[in-house]
Amino acid sequence: MRCALSGCVRPGLTAIILCALAGSAGHSYAAETQAWDAASSLAASASPPGLRLVWNSGSEDPVATLDRLERAGFPVAVALPPHVYYVRAEGASRSLLPIGFSFQEDGRAETAARQVAVGPPDAPEPRVSAAVGVDLDPFQGRNDAFPPIRLGSSPLRNRIARGGMLQGLPFGARWFDTSEFMIGRVAVSILFPESDGTTDPNRYNWTPALRDSVIRSAVRGLAKWNGFAASHGIALSFAIEVHAGLATRYEPIDRTVAEEDNWIEDVLAGYAGYRSDALTLEYDVANATRSRLGAQWSVLLFAVQNDTDPDGAFPDGYFSHARLGGPFFVTPVNNMNSTSATLDFYIEHEIAHSFWALDEHFPSNGWWSCQLTTGYFNQPNSNSVVPAPGYCGYRRGCLMYANYPDSLCDFTQRQIGWADLDRNGIPDLTETHPAVFPDSSQYRTVAGSPITLRGKALEVAIPNQNPYHYFLGDSISIASIDSVRYRVDGGPANRAVPSDGTFDSGREWFTATLPVLPPGDYVVEWEAWNSNGLKNAESQFTTVSLRAPSAPAGAGGGASASRGLSLRVGPTPSPGPVRFTLRAPPGSRGWGRIHDVRGREVARWRLEVPSSGTADWRWEGRVAGGATLPSGLYFVSIEIDGATLKRRLVISR
């Protein structure tokens, strides 16, 4: 049967995302039944190594459910909302599960899942491991990664033109940035095409047990990636959606890779409720799922039924394959009748291509040369056997090299975005900093009322160097602004208020209200903090000058009428050089000093006012030995004929 979303017939990205968000209600019965069947099958099966299954008896919004578990101290590895959530076993017993959740042990349900009868699977799941020291080739010398998609169609250009308006994407990402690096939450849609026999004879049909075996394989394959990430201190999780009974006129296994757009277009048009070209639909559906599951990234997995196929391949000889960089990959149930690798491995392998990892396996005449580079950090493919094993000096066991599902080489890690180029033990993409920009570096007004200052904070994304984007890809950060704080004259930190009510994105506007202050000069220091737990690398300041209601406005901190003395300091903030203008009775003598916030003297002058009554000098922002002073707040003190003038000075390099 053909499944379509009721009421979602208006084309366009906004339409599909809105319909998808409400859409789980539009096709709630079918979707809920599919999720429940798959969830029940998972609950009756052993958990992947290192994980424990948490069962949710409710059916609330998946984003809220995932966030509730993680806030309770249970980072999710793989989930099939709304019921199944796998969490890391090593930390799963240290916290109390939220209400409505319970652990499942040894494939036996502890709550409602006990009442769900699950029949024995009728699909084989071969698990023949590679012999020690033997490089088995699960792709049998065939290409399984195809060059990235070129975004050239008219519908695609229309989507791209307004892609920057989408809400909820990682900071800097647009509509077509569905899998730039493998960090954060990844939405995985498993789609099960079903031939209706209209054009091609219907030779294969999905059974519930066979479909469930694919889902179990996907969970195991994705769990491998979560394990790799956990061992490197990287937050990575997968949220799965299942969509079965998606009608197409074609029998997918009987069509070549060059023809697969035909059946993919059928499948996604029926699911989305409107027609377009296959590529536009792929990105539309991927973005809708990303939005629905609160994920940073999204990948589509088309599962193809061919369990009894004699050769286990498409007519052109290909079987499991992916587009480099996404947004989808295709995996038949039967891959060349292989007994050397499980379906878990093919899913684990292909999703790496979605995040820009290149192959490393045979044949030696493949296009994935060890001299190529790829990924967000433009990293080399040095472990590849192309043009010959060891040609670039490396030959390591890796899931991209051969049948090594438990091995991940450092080259693949760097290609998918786990690079630690500064070698401090932390992946670079997880240690981005924010920046803060007050609207003004100087603010002058009359004392006597509260003062409202404004500004914005931004995530500073690492530049995207992916060669397949011509080194001009979107620079993206999955961190968000967490808070903006400010201090007045080095006092206690206060929190600024987000203009939209919440700090939750990579770009935030804020306001800060200072209390009523007496006349004088004040320096406000700004800090922005992000969800990485890091603050802005460069300090920012606003100098606030308040004069008494009857006093004229001054410059550079105002003027003092005490005994005919005045001092002007500017500019402040200054990139370094500062000019001082002192007015005092001719012949007056004294000292000028500058101290840092710790009270250390950093500069000193012997002063004598000439007959003009004005002493004017320039300071280069250096100590006596010539060293440049760092950015920060400094205090100026002029002692002249028994009087003292004080000013604040900000250096911002």
N, C-alpha and C positions, 0 to 999 in steps of 0.2 A: 504494500500500500504506500501511497505518497503522503509524506508528512509535511504540512505547511503550517506556518504561524498565522492564526486567525487575526485579521486586522492589520497585518504588517505588509501591506501591498504597495505602499508608497516607496519608490526607490530612494536611495541616498543613505549616507553613513549615519547621519543623525537619526533617520527613521529606524534603521536596523538596530542601532544601539539602544534607543528608547524602547523599541519593540522587544528587543532581547531582554532588557531589564524587567519589563512587564511580562515578557514572553514566556518566562518560566511559568506564568499563570496561564498564558494563552494556550500552551500545549501541556498544561500541568499534569494531566492524567497520564499521558504517554511518557513524558519525561520522568515523572515520579516513579512510574512502574518500572522503566528501564533502570533507573538509578537504584531502586529497591532490589530488583533482581540481581543486579551486579553486586550491590553491597552485601546481600545475603550470601552470595557465592563467596565473596571475599571473607566474610565472617566465619564461614565454614571451612576455610583453608588456613594453612599455616602462614604466619606473618613472615615477610622477608627478614633475613638475618639482621639482627641489631635493632629491629623495630617492634613496637607493640601496637596492637589495634585498639583504638578507642571508638566506641559506638555511641552515636548521638541518637537518642530516641525522638528528638524533635525534627521539625522540617523548616527551621527558620532560614533567613537569608544566609547564603554561604559565606559572604564576606564577614558578616557579624559573627558567625560561628567560628570561622578560622581565627579572627582577631580575639575572640573570647578565650579560646584555648591557649593561644600564644601569650595573652596577658596573664593567664593563670600559671604560666611557667612550663608549657608543653609546646615547644616549637614543632610544627607539623612537617613531616618529611614528604608524605604523599597523601592526598585526600581524594575521596570520591563523595563530595557533598550530596545530600545533607547528612549522611549517616556514618560514613567510614573515614577515620582519620588515623593515619599511622604516625606515631611519635617515636623519637629516639629512646631506646630502652634504657640507656645508661642514666638518664635523668628523669625518667617517667615516674619514679616512686618517691621523689622528693617533695612533690606538691600534691595538693588535693584537687581532684578533678572538679570542674564546675558542675552545678546541678544539671541533670539530664544526660551526663556522659558516664560511661562505664568502660572498664577494660574488658577485652575479649581475650581469652587465653586458649592456646592449643586448638584453635579452630572451633571452640565451643562458645556459644553466645552466653553472656551473663545476664542479658535483659531481654528485650523484645525479640532480638534476632533468634533466640532459642525456638520461637514459635514458627519460624519460617522454614518450611521444608525445602531442601535443596537436593535435587537428584544428582547422581554421580555424573561427572563430566564424561561426554562421549567423544572428546577430542584429545588425541595424544599430545603430550608436551614433552618431546624428547629432550633428554639432558645428558648428552654424551660429552664429557669434558675432553679438552685437548690433552694429548699425552705429554708428559713432561719432556721438554726439549724439542717438541715437534711444533712447527709453525703450520697449523692447519689454515687453509684459506677459505673462509666461509663464503666469499664472493666469487670463488672459482675463476679468478682472472677477469671479472667483469666490472665495469664502471658502475658505481652506485651513487655518485655525487655529480650533479649537473650544474653548469655555471649559473650564477645568480640571475634572477629575473630582471629584465630591463623594463622599467616602468614607463612605457611609451604610449599606451592606448589612451583614447580621449576620455573615457570614464575615469581612468586612473589619474590623468592629469587634473581632472576636476576635483577628485578626492584629495590629491596632494596639495592643491592650491588652498584648501581650507583645512588641511590636516593640523596646522598649528593651533586651531581653535578647540581641539578636543580637550576635554577635561579628564583628569585622572591618569594621564600617561606619565611615565617618568619625566623628570625635568629635562627639557631639550628634545624629547622624542616627538616624532610625528606619526601619522597614520600608517606609514609603511615601515616604521622601525619596530618590528614585532619581536626580534630576537637578536639584539646587538651584542649582548654579553650575558653569560649564564650566571647571574647573581640575582637573588630576589625570588619572587614567586612567579612561576611559569604556569599559565593555563594551558592544558592539553585537551583538545576536543578529539575524542575517538569517534569517527563516523563510519557507519557500516552500510555501504551501498548495497542495494538489492535490485537485481535486474527484473524488470517487469515483462520481458520478452517482446517488447514492441518492435525493436530493430534487430537485436541479436537474440538467438535462442537462450532461454534461461537455463543454464547448466548447473548452477550452484545456488544453494539457499543457506542462509544462516540459521543455525539452531541456537536456542538459548545457551546450551552448554558450550557450544563452539565459540559463541560470542563471549561468554564468561571467561573462557580460557585465554582469549586475546586480552581481556582486561586484566586478568591475573598476570599475564606476561608483561603487560605495560607497567603494572605496579612494581614488579620485580626489577625490570629494566630501569625505571626511573628511580627506584630506591637505591640502585647502585650509584647513581649520580649524587643523590643526597649523602650517601656514605663518603664518597670522594670529597665532597664539599665540606662535610663536617670535620674530616681529618685535616683540612686546611684552614679551619676557622671561618668558613664562608657560609653565610646564610643562603640556603637554596631549598626551595620546596616546590612541589607540583600539585596542582589542583585539577582534577580530571572531570570532564563532562562526557556523557555517553549519549550518542544519538543513533538509534537503530531504525531499520525500515525505511531508509532513504532511497526512494525509487529512482531508477535510471532506465533509459531505453536500451542501454548497452550492457553487455556482460563484461565487467572491467578486465578480467583476466584474459579475455580474448582480444583486447585492444593494445596496440603498441604504446610505448611511452609518448611518442609523438602525437598520438590520438587521445591521450588521457584527458585533455581539456574538455572533450565532449561529455564524458560521463561525470567528470567533476562539476561541470556547469549544471548538468541535470540535478545532481545530488544537492548542490548548494542552493540552486534556485528553488527547489522544492522546500528546502529547510528555511530559507530566508523569506520566501513569499514573493519574490520578484525576480525578474530575469536581468542578467547582465553578462559580460564576458567572465570567463572562469577566474581570471586573475583578480578582477575587482571584487568578485564574490568571495574569493579566498581571504583577501585582506579585510573585507567587511565583516565576515564571520569571525575571523581571528580577533579583530578589535572588539566585536560585541562580546565574545567570550572573555577577553581580557577585562573588559569593564564589569561584566557580571560577576566575575570571581575576584575582583580587586587585585589583579595581578599586574606585574610590570611587563611581562612578556606573554606571547601566545603562539602556540604551534598547533597545526591541524594534523591529525594522524588518520589517513584513509586506510582502513583495514579491508583487504580484498580476500574474498572467499575462493579458495581453490584447493580444498583439502585433498581431493582425489586426483588432482591434475597430474598427468603422467610425467611431464617434465618440470613442473613446479616453477614455471616462468611465464612471462608475457611473450607474445609472438616474436618479438625482436630479441629475445634471450635475456632481457633484464628481469630482475625480481625486486627485492627491497631497494628503494632509491629515494633520494631527497634532492631538493633544490638548495644549493649553498646559500645560507642566510635566510632560509624559510620562504614562505610561511607554512609549508606543508611537507610531509613525506608520506610515502606509500609503502605499506608492508603487507605482502600476501601471507596467508596462514602457512602455506607450504612454499618454502624457499629452496628450489632445486632439489627437493627431497633430501635436504641436508640432514645428516645425523651428527655433524660436527659442531653445530651451534644451535642454540635454542632461539625461539622467537624473542625471548627476553633480550638476547644479545643484539639482534637486528634492530630492535627498538632503541636500545641503549646507544648503538652505533649511529643510527640515522639522525637521532635528535641532536647529536653533536654537530652534524653538518648544518642543521638549522641555526646553530650559533657559530658558524663560520669555520669549524674545524675541517681540515683537509684530510683526505685518505693518506695512508702510508703503505697500503698493502700492494700485492702483486696485481697485474703484471707490470713488468719493468718498463713497458712502453706506454703506461698510462699517462694522463695529463698532469697528475698531481706530483710534480717534480719536487725533489728535496730543496730546490733552489727558489721555490715560490714562497711568498709571504701572504698572510691573511689575517683577518680579525681586527678587532678594535685597536690593538697595539701593533698591527702590521708585523706579525711574528713569523719566523721562518718555519718551514716544514722539514726540518733537517733529518727526521727519523724515517722519511719515505724511502722505499726501495727503488724509486724512479730517479735517475736512469739505471741504477744498479744498487743492490744491497750494500749499505755502508758507504755509498759514494760521497755523502756529505759528512761522514765520520761517525754516524750513529746507527745502531741497530738494537732497539730496545723493545721489550714486550709492551704492547699497548692495544687497547681496544680498537684503535684506528689502524693498527698494523696487521693484526691477525686475530685469531680467536682467543683473545685474552680479556674476558669480560671483567676481571678483577684488577686490571692494570691500567693505569693512566700515566702516560709519559709527560714530562715537563713541557714538551713542545705543544702538545694538545692543550694542556692547561693554559698556557699563555695565549693560544689562539682563541680560546673561548672567553678570555678576559680575566683570567686569574693571575695575570703577570704581577710580579713584585720587582719592578725595575729598579727601585731604590734600595732593594735588598735589606729592608728593615723587618722582614718577617710578616708583613701585612700586605695583602693584595692592594695595589694602588687604587683600584676603583672603589675600595671600601674606606679610604682615608682622604676623601675629598673634603675641602674646606668651604665654608660660606664666605661671603663678603657683605659688608654693611655700608650703606651710603646714606648719610643724613642729607636732608634737602639743602642744608646750608652749613658752611663751616663757621659762619659768624652770624650772630643774632643780636641786634641792639633794640632795646625798648625801654620804657619807663617802668621803674619798680612799682610794686603795689598790687599786682594781680598774678594769678597763675600763668605759666607760659607753656604753650603746646608746641612741641617740636615734632617733625615728621621725617620719614625716610623710607627706604626699602632695603630688604636683605635678599641676596641671591645665592643660590648654589653656584660654585665655580667648577664646572664640569671639565674633566680631562679631555683634550682634543681627540676627536675620532680620526685615527690614521688608517682606517681600513682601505687597502688599495682597490678593492672592488667598488668603493664609493669615490674613487679617484682622489683619495686622501682628503675629501671635502664632506664626509658624512656628518650627520648631526652629532654634536657633542652632548653626551647624555650623562646624567647622574641619577641614581635611584634614591639618593638621600634627599631629605626635605629640611626646610628651616624648622627648627624645634623651638627656638626662643630668641628674643632680642632683649638685651640687658643694657643698662646705662648706669654710670656713676657720675656724681657731681663732685668735682674737686677730690677725686680719689676716695670718696665715701663708700657706703655700702651699695651693693648692686640692687637696682630696681628693674622690674620687668616692664617692657613696652607692651602696648596692646595691639594685636593684629587688627587691621582695618576691616577684614571680613569675618572676624570673630574667632578664627582658629589658625594657628601656625601648622600647616599640613601640606605645603607644596614647596617647590624649589624657588618660587618668587613670591615674596610677601611684602606688603606695605604695612607700616606701623605708625603709631603715635605714642608720644611720651609727654606726660604733663608734669612740669616742675612746680613745686609749691611756691607760695609767695616768698620771695627772697629780698633781703635788703639791698640797697644800691651797692654796686661793685662789679667785679669781673669774676666769672665762673667758667670752668672748663668741664664740658660734658664728654665723657669717654664712652664710645659705643662698642658693644660686643654682639655678634650674632653666633648662635650655636646651631649645629645641624643634628640630624638623627644619627650620624656617625659618632656623636659625642665630641666633636671638634669645633673650635671657634675660628673666627676670621684670623687670617695670618697677618694682616696689616691693620694697625690701629687707626681708628677714625675719631675725630674730635669736633665738637662744636663749641666755639667761644661765645658765651652769653655775656653781654655788657649791659648792665642796668644802671640807669641814672636816676637821681632824685627827680620828682615831678617838676621842680622849678629849675633844674640844671640844664644847660645846653648839651647837645649830643657831642661826645668826644670820639676820637678815632683811636684804634689800636689799644683799646682798654680804657679810653676816656682820659680825663685830666683831673688833677688835684689842685685846689686853690690854696692849699695850706702854705702860708708864708710866701705866696707868689711862686711856688714851685709847680712844675708840671713835667710829666714824662709820657712820651708816646713810644709805643713799641709796635713794630709791624714789618712784614705782614705776620699774622698769626691765624691759622696755622701757616707755617713756613716750610718750604722744602729744604731749608738750610740757612741761607743768609738772612739776617735780621738787622733792621736799622733802628737805632735808638736816638731820640731827640729829647734832650733835657733842657728845660728853661729854669734858670735860677739867677740870683743876683750875681753880677760880674765879680770874679775873684773867688767865688765860693769853691771850697775844696771838699773832697770826700772819696768814697769808694763805690764801685758798682760790682755786684756779684750775682752769679747764677747758680742755683742748686737744683739737683734732680729730686725726684719724689722720695728718695731715701735720705735726703738732707746732705748729700755730698756736694761739695763745691766743685763746679766744672769749669767756671770761667771767673776772672777778676780783672778790674781796671782801676787805675788811679785816675781820679777825675779832678779837673780844674776848669771852671767855667770862664770862657774868654770875655773880653770887654763887650761883646755883642749880647751877652746874657744867654746865649744858646750854645750848648755842647752837642755836637752831632757825630755819631760814630757808627760803624758797621761791624757786625760780628758774623763770622762765617759758619757758626754752628759746630765749632771744633774745640777740643780741649787745648791746653797750652802746648802739648806735645804734637799737635796737628791731627790727632785721630778724630774721625767723624763721630759725632754723637748719634745715638740711635733715635728713632722716632719716639715721641712720648711727651709728657707734661713736665715743664720746668718752671722755676720760680725766680723772678727777677727782683733784686733788692738794691735800691740806690740809697746810700746814706750820705747826706750833704748838709754841712753846717748844722749838725744835730737833729736834722729831720730825716725821716725814712719814707721812701716811696716804694710800693710793692706792686708788681704786676705778674700775671701768669702768661706763659708762652708755650705754644704747642709746636713741636717739630714733627712734620709728617712727610717722610721721604717717599 
